[in-house]
């Protein structure tokens, strides 16, 4: 039997999967965005799809983690590109692989973005570049939280640029509990 906390987590994860799973294809349908953003959100989708596939079969979760981190970065950059932020700025030291900086910059452009939650999520992620080398892989549960955190970030960005938002469309949905 599911506990209330587990049911809330499941509900939040399902909403994120639906919002991003369909919304990435509709990225920019609700308003005009720069075309580079659609390419970046597609690339985020492919990375998160790969992360999910390897998480269900792998015994070494480093591939899952790398794809999840890259998918998160690409989703945030898709949101920034949607506002016309240049490739040069996206690659700059100010943003680069820094998920917190990308979140802060996007939050300045998208007032509806839940930047505080995204910042908490990405703060719990392993450091992107260092995790490619000699760090030990996280365990299965930690990997799952990284993957679902990445899914949340991509969903939250996508909700800003599409009409997909399960929670907004269902006023009886409980308040978000996961990720915390």
Residue, then its C-alpha position, 0 to 999 in steps of 0.5 A: x500500500x502506498x503511503x501519502x508521501x509516495x503517492x504524492x511523489x508518484x503524482x508529481x513524477x507522472x505530471x512531469x513525465x506527461x508535461x515534458x513527454x508531450x510538451x517538448x513537441x509543442x515547445x513554442x506553440x503558445x508563443x513565438x520563440x527563437x527556433x534554436x530553442x526547439x532544437x535544444x529542447x529536442x536534444x534535451x528530450x533525447x538525453x532524458x530518454x536515453x537516461x531513462x532507458x539506461x536507468x532501467x537496464x544498467x548496473x553502472x548508472x554513470x551513463x544515466x547520470x551523464x544523460x540526465x545532467x546534459x538533458x537538464x542543461x539543454x532544457x535550461x538552455x532551450x528556455x534561454x534560447x527561446x528568449x533569444x539568448x545567443x549561443x555565445x552567451x549560452x557557452x560563456x563562463x557565466x552559463x556554460x555547464x553551470x545549472x544554477x547560473x542558467x536557472x537564475x538567468x532564465x528566472x529573470x526572463x520567465x517570472x512563472x518559473x519555479x526557480x527556487x525549486x529548480x535551484x534546490x534540485x540542481x544543487x543536489x546533482x553531482x558536478x557535471x564535468x567531475x562526474x565524468x571522470x573518477x567519481x564513483x557511480x551513485x546508487x540506484x535510489x540516488x540515480x533515480x532522484x537525479x533522473x527525476x530531478x532532471x525530468x522535473x527541470x525539463x518539465x518546468x521549462x517546457x511548461x513555460x513555453x507550451x500549453x502542457x501543464x497537468x497541475x494548472x489544468x487540474x485545479x483539484x491536483x494536490x500541491x507539488x511535493x516532489x522534488x522537495 
